[in-house]
Every structure is written in structure tokens, then in C-alpha cells.
């Protein structure tokens, strides 16, 4: 152990006549611990929510969306088989999508035409069905979200009419295309935007309503590694041709994840103020210690200690407090996050929040950043007191001893 660290640790352990300094030291450690623990828990909640929303979104849509020209994709079945040959692809399914309305109430909906057997390979729609089955989606059947079903008072076996934007020639002029459907299944993803506006029908029925013929508006793809979805998308385009384009889940849901990122940043800044308050305690503690140890500092300088060494002694004291407080805070924060997530300590109402408990997921990279930030703040808090200690004049300090 070098000279500066030895003296710094001895000053922190020594029993002082002024017990106030010891109390401030304890409060400073406690403050850093509380701030770090709170920040770890807050980031764990934020990450848990982000992962839950991501899983729900990817449960409703695939990882990649392949699109063609304005006329759609006519050779969708051949193209689907071609895409499935690309390395990293788990499955692919053509879709026909168009914004339409429920004709009786003019409720706007997004109609998605699917092949049920292929859809099961690219999304978790089958797992999200609360009534009925995915295999029931045949003929003139429709699958709607729970929110939409509750709003319109629909149940299994009820009939609805869907009207598209496309029109056909009629006796009195152009007429909107309209088809009747029977509700065959009800799903619940847990996201209001989807459960209240997205409906599924057999692919051929959607193609009829779109009015563009038997073409797909897109082909959705599920990949093995979602973090490499963009790379797989580029490989697909290289294979099927530059006439096609792709968008991965990060681009498709960019707005939602940017909002979550902004919320996460605001939460981190707000809770970081706890660490800042703890740093003020470090400033107060070191300043009082400089006054208490002025005679000792003067003796060290008289014995040959340099001003740089004196400054380093008090810097190390602040850093030691920061390291101890950070270590305790990390252990406490991870323990709280682990037990809160494992035992579902914070229960929620599923009908309101779509989840039964608040998820926690502490990430190692977040903990590293939190630890580095807390120790840096603790170090910055030592600059003024250590500089004051280094400016102390030995003669003045020993004059009245």
C-alpha cells in the first residue's frame, strides 16, 4: 500500500474527537449507496418494460418486412420460398394489408390478410388468441382484437361487414367494396393500438377487398437473431433483387422505442440527483476533516510530504467513500431487482396494464455506467477540499500548537 492510500484509509478509520465528521462520512456512504441502488432499480424497471413492449410488438409483427413496388408483390409464394433459403431466416409469410372500416359503425381498422399456416411461423399470433383458434380463420371469417370486440360488443359467431377504399362499378355508379365476415377468433396482444384496430382475415379475402388482385403488399420475415435483423434484411435483398426493400423491427417501431429511451434518460437524470446530494456530503466531510487535521497535514509537509501527495490523500478518501457506497448500492439494487422480478412483488391489474406484474431486468452494462458515474461524481467532490488541504501553510497551522 502506497503512502497516500495508507494515510487516507487511516484517516477514515481513525476515531475522532468530532463525531460529527464520522456521522457525515456514514451519511455520504449511505447516500451514494441509496442513489446507486435506486438508479439500478429504475434502469431495471425501464429495461423490463422495454423488453416486454418489444416482445409484444414482435408477437404482433415479424422481425422484417419486405416490400415491393406500388403494384405489390405478385409472385409472393415463390418469393416467400426464396426468402426462406436465406441464412438466419426462420420463416416468411406474405400479407395483404389495407386500411378499411367496419361498415356498421365506420370504425377504422387495419385489415391484414394472412395464410394461417405460414403466419404461425413468423409471429406469436397463435399464442395471443384468447377465444377461438388460428385454424378457424378460413372462408369468410375474421379475427379481431379484444379491445375492438369489447368496444363493438362482438363475440364469436357474430357477423361484421368490412368496407374497403377500393370501389367497383354499380347500377348507380362506383360502389365501395364490402364483404361480410363471421368472428371466428379474438386475440389480445396487450397493446391498445393493435387490439383496437388490427383485424385478420384470410389472404384471398383481403386481396379482394384491396382490389389490386391476388398480390401481397408485403412479406413478413422472422429471423433467428433479432439483433442481426438488418443484416439478414440486406442478405434477402441481395438474393431477391434490388427492386425490393426491407424494414426491420427497429425502424418499424422507432417512435415507440425512442419514447422509451427518452423516458429512460429522464428517469436516470432525476434519480442521479440522489448521488449528487451524497457528493455534497463528501465535500462537507472532507472540508471539516481538513480543518480537524490541519496540524497533521502541517507535520506531514514538514516531514517532506509534497503538496501533490496531500491533495491525493484527500482525493483518495472521497474515492474510497464513493467505491464503498457504489459497491453496496450495486449489490442492493441487483438484489431488489432480482427478488422483485422472481417473486412478482409489484402486482398489477392485467385488465388495466395488460401485464400481471411489473418486470425488472437489471443489465450489466447499465450497472457499469452507473458505477462509473457514481465514482466520478465522488471524485469531483474531492477537488475543492483536497486543493484547500494542499494550500495549507505548515507555519500557520503549527503556530499555536
C-alpha positions as a Markdown table, in Angstrom:
| # | Residue | x | y | z |
|---|---|---|---|---|
| 1 | Unk | 0.0 | 0.0 | 0.0 |
| 2 | Unk | 1.5 | 3.4 | -1.0 |
| 3 | Unk | 1.9 | 6.3 | 1.3 |
| 4 | Unk | -1.2 | 8.3 | 0.2 |
| 5 | Unk | -3.6 | 5.4 | 0.3 |
| 6 | Unk | -2.3 | 4.3 | 3.7 |
| 7 | Unk | -2.8 | 7.8 | 5.3 |
| 8 | Unk | -6.2 | 8.2 | 3.6 |
| 9 | Unk | -7.6 | 4.9 | 4.8 |
| 10 | Unk | -6.1 | 5.6 | 8.3 |
| 11 | Unk | -7.9 | 9.0 | 8.4 |
| 12 | Unk | -11.2 | 7.3 | 7.5 |
| 13 | Unk | -10.8 | 4.5 | 10.2 |
| 14 | Unk | -9.4 | 6.7 | 13.0 |
| 15 | Unk | -11.6 | 7.6 | 15.9 |
| 16 | Unk | -12.1 | 11.4 | 16.0 |
| 17 | Unk | -13.0 | 13.8 | 18.8 |
| 18 | Unk | -15.5 | 15.3 | 16.4 |
| 19 | Unk | -18.0 | 12.6 | 15.9 |
| 20 | Unk | -19.9 | 14.8 | 13.5 |
| 21 | Unk | -17.4 | 14.0 | 10.8 |
| 22 | Unk | -17.8 | 10.3 | 11.3 |
| 23 | Unk | -21.6 | 10.8 | 11.0 |
| 24 | Unk | -21.2 | 12.8 | 7.8 |
| 25 | Unk | -18.9 | 10.1 | 6.4 |
| 26 | Unk | -21.6 | 7.4 | 7.2 |
| 27 | Unk | -24.3 | 9.6 | 5.6 |
| 28 | Unk | -22.2 | 10.1 | 2.5 |
| 29 | Unk | -21.7 | 6.4 | 2.0 |
| 30 | Unk | -25.4 | 5.8 | 2.7 |
| 31 | Unk | -26.3 | 8.5 | 0.2 |
| 32 | Unk | -24.1 | 7.1 | -2.6 |
| 33 | Unk | -25.5 | 3.6 | -1.8 |
| 34 | Unk | -29.1 | 4.8 | -1.9 |
| 35 | Unk | -28.6 | 6.7 | -5.2 |
| 36 | Unk | -26.8 | 3.8 | -6.9 |
| 37 | Unk | -29.4 | 1.3 | -5.7 |
| 38 | Unk | -32.3 | 3.5 | -6.8 |
| 39 | Unk | -30.7 | 4.0 | -10.2 |
| 40 | Unk | -30.1 | 0.3 | -10.7 |
| 41 | Unk | -33.7 | -0.5 | -9.8 |
| 42 | Unk | -35.1 | 2.3 | -12.0 |
| 43 | Unk | -33.0 | 1.1 | -15.0 |
| 44 | Unk | -34.1 | -2.5 | -14.3 |
| 45 | Unk | -37.8 | -1.4 | -14.5 |
| 46 | Unk | -37.2 | 0.6 | -17.6 |
| 47 | Unk | -35.4 | -2.3 | -19.3 |
| 48 | Unk | -38.1 | -4.7 | -18.2 |
| 49 | Unk | -40.8 | -2.5 | -19.7 |
| 50 | Unk | -38.8 | -2.1 | -22.9 |
| 51 | Unk | -38.3 | -5.9 | -23.3 |
| 52 | Unk | -42.0 | -6.5 | -22.5 |
| 53 | Unk | -43.2 | -4.0 | -25.1 |
| 54 | Unk | -40.6 | -5.3 | -27.6 |
| 55 | Unk | -41.8 | -8.9 | -27.1 |
| 56 | Unk | -45.4 | -7.8 | -27.5 |
| 57 | Unk | -44.7 | -5.9 | -30.7 |
| 58 | Unk | -42.7 | -8.7 | -32.2 |
| 59 | Unk | -45.5 | -11.0 | -31.2 |
| 60 | Unk | -47.8 | -9.0 | -33.4 |
| 61 | Unk | -45.4 | -8.5 | -36.3 |
| 62 | Unk | -42.4 | -10.2 | -37.7 |
| 63 | Unk | -38.8 | -9.0 | -37.4 |
| 64 | Unk | -38.5 | -7.9 | -41.0 |
| 65 | Unk | -41.0 | -6.6 | -43.6 |
| 66 | Unk | -40.1 | -7.0 | -47.3 |
| 67 | Unk | -41.9 | -4.6 | -49.6 |
| 68 | Unk | -42.0 | -4.3 | -53.4 |
| 69 | Unk | -43.2 | -1.7 | -55.8 |
| 70 | Unk | -46.5 | 0.3 | -55.7 |
| 71 | Unk | -48.3 | -2.6 | -57.5 |
| 72 | Unk | -47.5 | -5.0 | -54.7 |
| 73 | Unk | -45.8 | -8.4 | -54.9 |
| 74 | Unk | -47.5 | -10.8 | -57.5 |
| 75 | Unk | -45.1 | -13.7 | -57.1 |
| 76 | Unk | -45.4 | -13.8 | -53.3 |
| 77 | Unk | -45.4 | -17.6 | -52.9 |
| 78 | Unk | -42.2 | -18.1 | -55.0 |
| 79 | Unk | -40.6 | -15.1 | -53.3 |
| 80 | Unk | -41.5 | -16.5 | -49.8 |
| 81 | Unk | -39.8 | -19.8 | -50.6 |
| 82 | Unk | -36.7 | -17.9 | -51.9 |
| 83 | Unk | -36.5 | -15.8 | -48.7 |
| 84 | Unk | -36.7 | -18.9 | -46.5 |
| 85 | Unk | -33.5 | -20.1 | -48.1 |
| 86 | Unk | -31.5 | -17.1 | -46.7 |
| 87 | Unk | -29.3 | -17.9 | -43.8 |
| 88 | Unk | -30.7 | -16.7 | -40.5 |
| 89 | Unk | -34.3 | -16.8 | -41.6 |
| 90 | Unk | -36.7 | -18.9 | -39.6 |
| 91 | Unk | -39.9 | -18.3 | -41.6 |
| 92 | Unk | -41.7 | -16.0 | -44.0 |
| 93 | Unk | -45.3 | -15.2 | -44.8 |
| 94 | Unk | -47.0 | -13.0 | -47.4 |
| 95 | Unk | -49.5 | -10.4 | -46.2 |
| 96 | Unk | -52.1 | -8.2 | -47.8 |
| 97 | Unk | -52.7 | -5.0 | -45.7 |
| 98 | Unk | -55.0 | -2.1 | -46.2 |
| 99 | Unk | -56.8 | 0.5 | -44.0 |
| 100 | Unk | -60.6 | -0.1 | -44.1 |
| 101 | Unk | -63.7 | 0.5 | -41.9 |
| 102 | Unk | -66.3 | -1.6 | -40.1 |
| 103 | Unk | -69.2 | -0.5 | -42.2 |
| 104 | Unk | -71.9 | -0.6 | -39.4 |
| 105 | Unk | -70.0 | 1.9 | -37.2 |
| 106 | Unk | -67.4 | 3.2 | -39.6 |
| 107 | Unk | -64.7 | 2.2 | -37.1 |
| 108 | Unk | -61.3 | 2.4 | -38.8 |
| 109 | Unk | -59.3 | -0.8 | -38.9 |
| 110 | Unk | -56.2 | -2.2 | -40.5 |
| 111 | Unk | -57.2 | -5.4 | -42.3 |
| 112 | Unk | -54.3 | -7.9 | -42.6 |
| 113 | Unk | -54.8 | -10.8 | -44.9 |
| 114 | Unk | -52.7 | -13.9 | -43.8 |
| 115 | Unk | -52.1 | -17.5 | -44.5 |
| 116 | Unk | -52.7 | -19.1 | -41.1 |
| 117 | Unk | -50.3 | -21.9 | -41.6 |
| 118 | Unk | -47.5 | -19.5 | -42.6 |
| 119 | Unk | -48.4 | -16.9 | -40.0 |
| 120 | Unk | -47.7 | -19.3 | -37.2 |
| 121 | Unk | -44.0 | -19.4 | -38.4 |
| 122 | Unk | -43.4 | -15.7 | -38.2 |
| 123 | Unk | -45.4 | -14.3 | -35.3 |
| 124 | Unk | -46.8 | -15.3 | -31.9 |
| 125 | Unk | -50.4 | -14.6 | -33.0 |
| 126 | Unk | -51.4 | -18.2 | -32.2 |
| 127 | Unk | -50.4 | -17.7 | -28.6 |
| 128 | Unk | -52.2 | -14.4 | -28.3 |
| 129 | Unk | -55.6 | -15.8 | -29.2 |
| 130 | Unk | -57.9 | -15.7 | -26.1 |
| 131 | Unk | -61.0 | -17.2 | -27.8 |
| 132 | Unk | -61.1 | -19.4 | -30.9 |
| 133 | Unk | -58.2 | -20.8 | -32.9 |
| 134 | Unk | -56.0 | -19.6 | -35.7 |
| 135 | Unk | -57.0 | -22.5 | -37.8 |
| 136 | Unk | -60.6 | -21.2 | -37.7 |
| 137 | Unk | -59.6 | -18.4 | -39.9 |
| 138 | Unk | -61.0 | -19.8 | -43.2 |
| 139 | Unk | -63.6 | -18.7 | -45.7 |
| 140 | Unk | -65.5 | -15.6 | -44.7 |
| 141 | Unk | -64.1 | -15.5 | -41.1 |
| 142 | Unk | -62.4 | -12.7 | -39.3 |
| 143 | Unk | -60.2 | -12.4 | -36.1 |
| 144 | Unk | -60.4 | -9.2 | -34.1 |
| 145 | Unk | -58.7 | -7.7 | -31.1 |
| 146 | Unk | -60.1 | -7.9 | -27.6 |
| 147 | Unk | -60.4 | -4.1 | -27.3 |
| 148 | Unk | -62.3 | -3.8 | -30.6 |
| 149 | Unk | -64.6 | -6.7 | -29.6 |
| 150 | Unk | -65.4 | -5.0 | -26.3 |
| 151 | Unk | -66.0 | -1.7 | -28.0 |
| 152 | Unk | -68.4 | -3.0 | -30.6 |
| 153 | Unk | -69.9 | -5.7 | -28.4 |
| 154 | Unk | -68.8 | -8.6 | -30.7 |
| 155 | Unk | -68.3 | -12.2 | -29.8 |
| 156 | Unk | -67.5 | -15.5 | -31.5 |
| 157 | Unk | -70.1 | -16.1 | -34.3 |
| 158 | Unk | -71.2 | -12.5 | -34.7 |
| 159 | Unk | -71.3 | -11.0 | -38.2 |
| 160 | Unk | -69.5 | -7.8 | -39.2 |
| 161 | Unk | -69.1 | -6.0 | -42.6 |
| 162 | Unk | -65.8 | -4.6 | -43.7 |
| 163 | Unk | -65.8 | -1.8 | -46.3 |
| 164 | Unk | -62.6 | -1.0 | -48.3 |
| 165 | Unk | -61.4 | 2.1 | -50.0 |
| 166 | Unk | -61.5 | 0.3 | -53.4 |
| 167 | Unk | -64.7 | 0.7 | -55.4 |
| 168 | Unk | -66.4 | -1.3 | -58.1 |
| 169 | Unk | -69.0 | -0.4 | -60.8 |
| 170 | Unk | -72.6 | -0.5 | -59.7 |
| 171 | Unk | -76.0 | 0.4 | -61.1 |
| 172 | Unk | -75.8 | 3.9 | -59.7 |
| 173 | Unk | -72.1 | 4.4 | -60.2 |
| 174 | Unk | -69.0 | 3.4 | -58.3 |
| 175 | Unk | -69.7 | 1.5 | -55.1 |
| 176 | Unk | -67.3 | 0.6 | -52.2 |
| 177 | Unk | -66.2 | -3.0 | -51.9 |
| 178 | Unk | -67.8 | -4.6 | -48.9 |
| 179 | Unk | -67.7 | -8.1 | -47.5 |
| 180 | Unk | -69.4 | -9.8 | -44.6 |
| 181 | Unk | -67.4 | -11.8 | -42.1 |
| 182 | Unk | -68.1 | -14.0 | -39.1 |
| 183 | Unk | -66.0 | -13.5 | -36.0 |
| 184 | Unk | -64.0 | -16.8 | -35.6 |
| 185 | Unk | -61.4 | -15.7 | -33.0 |
| 186 | Unk | -60.4 | -12.9 | -30.6 |
| 187 | Unk | -56.8 | -12.1 | -29.8 |
| 188 | Unk | -55.1 | -9.9 | -27.2 |
| 189 | Unk | -51.5 | -8.7 | -27.7 |
| 190 | Unk | -51.7 | -6.3 | -24.8 |
| 191 | Unk | -51.1 | -3.1 | -26.8 |
| 192 | Unk | -54.2 | -0.9 | -27.3 |
| 193 | Unk | -53.1 | 0.3 | -30.7 |
| 194 | Unk | -53.2 | -3.3 | -32.1 |
| 195 | Unk | -56.0 | -4.8 | -30.0 |
| 196 | Unk | -58.4 | -2.0 | -31.1 |
| 197 | Unk | -57.5 | -1.5 | -34.8 |
| 198 | Unk | -55.9 | -4.6 | -36.2 |
| 199 | Unk | -58.1 | -7.4 | -37.7 |
| 200 | Unk | -57.1 | -10.6 | -39.6 |
| 201 | Unk | -58.8 | -12.2 | -42.5 |
| 202 | Unk | -57.9 | -15.0 | -44.9 |
| 203 | Unk | -55.4 | -13.7 | -47.5 |
| 204 | Unk | -57.7 | -14.1 | -50.6 |
| 205 | Unk | -60.5 | -12.1 | -48.9 |
| 206 | Unk | -58.1 | -9.3 | -48.1 |
| 207 | Unk | -56.8 | -9.3 | -51.6 |
| 208 | Unk | -60.4 | -9.0 | -52.9 |
| 209 | Unk | -61.1 | -6.0 | -50.6 |
| 210 | Unk | -57.9 | -4.3 | -51.5 |
| 211 | Unk | -59.0 | -4.5 | -55.2 |
| 212 | Unk | -55.5 | -5.0 | -56.6 |
| 213 | Unk | -55.9 | -8.6 | -57.5 |
| 214 | Unk | -54.0 | -11.6 | -56.0 |
| 215 | Unk | -50.9 | -9.7 | -54.8 |
| 216 | Unk | -49.2 | -9.3 | -51.5 |
| 217 | Unk | -48.4 | -5.8 | -50.1 |
| 218 | Unk | -45.5 | -7.2 | -48.1 |
| 219 | Unk | -43.8 | -10.4 | -46.9 |
| 220 | Unk | -43.0 | -10.6 | -43.2 |
| 221 | Unk | -39.9 | -12.5 | -42.1 |
| 222 | Unk | -38.9 | -14.0 | -38.8 |
| 223 | Unk | -35.1 | -14.2 | -38.1 |
| 224 | Unk | -33.1 | -16.3 | -35.7 |
| 225 | Unk | -31.3 | -13.4 | -34.1 |
| 226 | Unk | -33.3 | -10.2 | -33.8 |
| 227 | Unk | -30.2 | -8.1 | -33.1 |
| 228 | Unk | -29.0 | -9.0 | -36.6 |
| 229 | Unk | -32.3 | -8.4 | -38.4 |
| 230 | Unk | -30.8 | -5.6 | -40.5 |
| 231 | Unk | -28.0 | -7.8 | -41.7 |
| 232 | Unk | -30.4 | -10.6 | -42.7 |
| 233 | Unk | -32.6 | -8.0 | -44.5 |
| 234 | Unk | -29.7 | -6.9 | -46.6 |
| 235 | Unk | -28.9 | -10.5 | -47.4 |
| 236 | Unk | -32.5 | -11.1 | -48.5 |
| 237 | Unk | -32.5 | -8.0 | -50.8 |
| 238 | Unk | -29.2 | -9.2 | -52.4 |
| 239 | Unk | -30.8 | -12.6 | -53.1 |
| 240 | Unk | -34.2 | -11.5 | -54.4 |
| 241 | Unk | -33.2 | -8.3 | -56.2 |
| 242 | Unk | -32.8 | -4.6 | -55.7 |
| 243 | Unk | -36.4 | -4.0 | -56.7 |
| 244 | Unk | -37.4 | -4.9 | -53.2 |
| 245 | Unk | -36.8 | -3.1 | -49.9 |
| 246 | Unk | -36.9 | -4.1 | -46.2 |
| 247 | Unk | -37.6 | -2.5 | -42.8 |
| 248 | Unk | -36.6 | -4.3 | -39.6 |
| 249 | Unk | -38.4 | -4.0 | -36.3 |
| 250 | Unk | -36.1 | -1.2 | -35.0 |
| 251 | Unk | -37.2 | 1.0 | -37.9 |
| 252 | Unk | -40.9 | 0.0 | -37.9 |
| 253 | Unk | -41.3 | 0.7 | -34.2 |
| 254 | Unk | -38.7 | 3.5 | -34.0 |
| 255 | Unk | -41.1 | 6.1 | -32.4 |
| 256 | Unk | -42.1 | 3.8 | -29.6 |
| 257 | Unk | -38.5 | 2.9 | -28.7 |
| 258 | Unk | -37.3 | 6.5 | -29.0 |
| 259 | Unk | -40.1 | 7.5 | -26.5 |
| 260 | Unk | -38.9 | 4.7 | -24.1 |
| 261 | Unk | -35.3 | 5.8 | -24.5 |
| 262 | Unk | -36.2 | 9.4 | -23.7 |
| 263 | Unk | -38.2 | 8.3 | -20.6 |
| 264 | Unk | -35.3 | 6.2 | -19.5 |
| 265 | Unk | -32.9 | 9.1 | -19.8 |
| 266 | Unk | -35.2 | 11.4 | -17.9 |
| 267 | Unk | -35.5 | 8.8 | -15.1 |
| 268 | Unk | -31.8 | 8.4 | -14.9 |
| 269 | Unk | -31.1 | 12.1 | -14.6 |
| 270 | Unk | -33.8 | 12.6 | -11.9 |
| 271 | Unk | -32.6 | 9.8 | -9.7 |
| 272 | Unk | -28.9 | 10.7 | -10.3 |
| 273 | Unk | -29.6 | 13.8 | -8.1 |
| 274 | Unk | -29.5 | 11.4 | -5.1 |
| 275 | Unk | -25.9 | 10.7 | -5.9 |
| 276 | Unk | -25.2 | 14.4 | -6.3 |
| 277 | Unk | -26.6 | 15.1 | -2.9 |
| 278 | Unk | -24.4 | 12.4 | -1.4 |
| 279 | Unk | -21.4 | 14.1 | -3.2 |
| 280 | Unk | -22.2 | 17.3 | -1.3 |
| 281 | Unk | -21.9 | 15.3 | 1.9 |
| 282 | Unk | -18.4 | 14.2 | 0.8 |
| 283 | Unk | -17.5 | 17.9 | 0.2 |
| 284 | Unk | -18.7 | 18.8 | 3.7 |
| 285 | Unk | -16.9 | 15.8 | 5.3 |
| 286 | Unk | -13.6 | 16.4 | 3.6 |
| 287 | Unk | -13.7 | 20.2 | 4.3 |
| 288 | Unk | -14.3 | 19.5 | 8.1 |
| 289 | Unk | -11.5 | 16.9 | 8.0 |
| 290 | Unk | -9.1 | 19.4 | 6.6 |
| 291 | Unk | -9.9 | 21.8 | 9.5 |
| 292 | Unk | -9.6 | 19.0 | 12.0 |
| 293 | Unk | -6.3 | 17.5 | 10.5 |
| 294 | Unk | -4.6 | 20.8 | 9.8 |
| 295 | Unk | -1.9 | 20.0 | 12.4 |
| 296 | Unk | -1.4 | 16.6 | 11.0 |
| 297 | Unk | -1.2 | 18.0 | 7.5 |
| 298 | Unk | 1.4 | 20.6 | 8.6 |
| 299 | Unk | 3.5 | 17.9 | 10.2 |
| 300 | Unk | 3.4 | 15.7 | 7.1 |
| 301 | Unk | 4.5 | 18.6 | 5.0 |
| 302 | Unk | 7.3 | 19.4 | 7.4 |
| 303 | Unk | 8.4 | 15.8 | 7.2 |
| 304 | Unk | 8.7 | 16.0 | 3.4 |
| 305 | Unk | 5.3 | 15.3 | 2.0 |
| 306 | Unk | 4.6 | 17.2 | -1.2 |
| 307 | Unk | 1.6 | 19.3 | -1.8 |
| 308 | Unk | 0.6 | 16.8 | -4.5 |
| 309 | Unk | 0.7 | 13.9 | -2.0 |
| 310 | Unk | -1.5 | 15.9 | 0.4 |
| 311 | Unk | -4.0 | 16.6 | -2.3 |
| 312 | Unk | -4.0 | 12.9 | -3.3 |
| 313 | Unk | -4.7 | 11.8 | 0.3 |
| 314 | Unk | -8.0 | 13.7 | 0.5 |
| 315 | Unk | -8.9 | 12.7 | -3.1 |
| 316 | Unk | -8.5 | 9.1 | -2.2 |
| 317 | Unk | -10.7 | 9.5 | 0.9 |
| 318 | Unk | -13.5 | 10.7 | -1.3 |
| 319 | Unk | -13.0 | 8.0 | -3.9 |
| 320 | Unk | -12.9 | 5.3 | -1.2 |
| 321 | Unk | -16.3 | 6.6 | 0.1 |
| 322 | Unk | -17.6 | 6.5 | -3.5 |
| 323 | Unk | -16.3 | 3.0 | -4.2 |
| 324 | Unk | -17.7 | 1.6 | -0.9 |
| 325 | Unk | -21.1 | 3.3 | -1.4 |
| 326 | Unk | -21.3 | 2.2 | -5.1 |
| 327 | Unk | -20.5 | -1.4 | -4.3 |
| 328 | Unk | -23.1 | -1.6 | -1.6 |
| 329 | Unk | -25.6 | 0.2 | -3.9 |
| 330 | Unk | -25.0 | -2.2 | -6.8 |
| 331 | Unk | -25.5 | -5.3 | -4.6 |
| 332 | Unk | -28.6 | -3.8 | -3.0 |
| 333 | Unk | -30.1 | -2.7 | -6.4 |
| 334 | Unk | -29.5 | -6.0 | -8.1 |
| 335 | Unk | -30.9 | -7.9 | -5.1 |
| 336 | Unk | -34.0 | -5.8 | -5.1 |
| 337 | Unk | -34.4 | -6.2 | -8.9 |
| 338 | Unk | -33.9 | -10.0 | -8.8 |
| 339 | Unk | -36.3 | -10.7 | -6.0 |
| 340 | Unk | -38.9 | -8.2 | -7.3 |
| 341 | Unk | -38.9 | -9.9 | -10.7 |
| 342 | Unk | -38.6 | -13.5 | -9.5 |
| 343 | Unk | -41.4 | -13.3 | -6.9 |
| 344 | Unk | -43.6 | -10.7 | -8.7 |
| 345 | Unk | -43.5 | -8.4 | -5.7 |
| 346 | Unk | -45.3 | -5.5 | -7.6 |
| 347 | Unk | -48.6 | -6.8 | -8.8 |
| 348 | Unk | -50.6 | -5.0 | -11.5 |
| 349 | Unk | -54.2 | -5.3 | -12.7 |
| 350 | Unk | -54.0 | -7.2 | -16.1 |
| 351 | Unk | -57.2 | -5.6 | -17.4 |
| 352 | Unk | -55.7 | -2.1 | -17.0 |
| 353 | Unk | -51.9 | -2.6 | -17.6 |
| 354 | Unk | -52.0 | -5.8 | -19.8 |
| 355 | Unk | -49.4 | -7.4 | -17.5 |
| 356 | Unk | -49.9 | -9.0 | -14.1 |
| 357 | Unk | -46.7 | -7.7 | -12.5 |
| 358 | Unk | -44.0 | -5.1 | -13.0 |
| 359 | Unk | -41.0 | -6.7 | -14.7 |
| 360 | Unk | -37.4 | -5.9 | -13.5 |
| 361 | Unk | -34.3 | -6.7 | -15.6 |
| 362 | Unk | -31.0 | -5.3 | -14.4 |
| 363 | Unk | -28.5 | -5.1 | -17.2 |
| 364 | Unk | -24.7 | -5.5 | -16.6 |
| 365 | Unk | -23.8 | -2.6 | -19.0 |
| 366 | Unk | -26.2 | -0.3 | -17.1 |
| 367 | Unk | -24.6 | -1.2 | -13.8 |
| 368 | Unk | -21.1 | -0.5 | -15.2 |
| 369 | Unk | -22.2 | 3.0 | -16.4 |
| 370 | Unk | -23.9 | 3.7 | -13.0 |
| 371 | Unk | -20.8 | 2.6 | -11.1 |
| 372 | Unk | -18.5 | 4.7 | -13.2 |
| 373 | Unk | -20.8 | 7.8 | -12.9 |
| 374 | Unk | -21.1 | 7.5 | -9.1 |
| 375 | Unk | -17.3 | 7.1 | -8.6 |
| 376 | Unk | -16.7 | 10.0 | -11.0 |
| 377 | Unk | -19.1 | 12.3 | -9.0 |
| 378 | Unk | -17.4 | 11.2 | -5.8 |
| 379 | Unk | -14.0 | 12.1 | -7.3 |
| 380 | Unk | -15.2 | 15.5 | -8.5 |
| 381 | Unk | -16.5 | 16.2 | -4.9 |
| 382 | Unk | -12.9 | 15.9 | -3.6 |
| 383 | Unk | -11.3 | 18.5 | -5.8 |
| 384 | Unk | -12.1 | 21.6 | -3.7 |
| 385 | Unk | -11.3 | 20.1 | -0.2 |
| 386 | Unk | -8.1 | 18.5 | -1.5 |
| 387 | Unk | -6.9 | 21.7 | -3.1 |
| 388 | Unk | -7.6 | 23.5 | 0.2 |
| 389 | Unk | -5.6 | 20.9 | 2.1 |
| 390 | Unk | -2.7 | 21.3 | -0.3 |
| 391 | Unk | -2.7 | 25.1 | 0.2 |
| 392 | Unk | -2.3 | 24.8 | 3.9 |
| 393 | Unk | 0.8 | 26.6 | 5.3 |
| 394 | Unk | 2.7 | 24.5 | 7.8 |
| 395 | Unk | 3.9 | 27.5 | 9.8 |
| 396 | Unk | 0.4 | 28.9 | 10.3 |
| 397 | Unk | -1.0 | 25.5 | 11.2 |
| 398 | Unk | 1.7 | 24.9 | 13.9 |
| 399 | Unk | 2.0 | 28.5 | 15.2 |
| 400 | Unk | -0.3 | 28.0 | 18.2 |
| 401 | Unk | 0.5 | 24.3 | 18.9 |
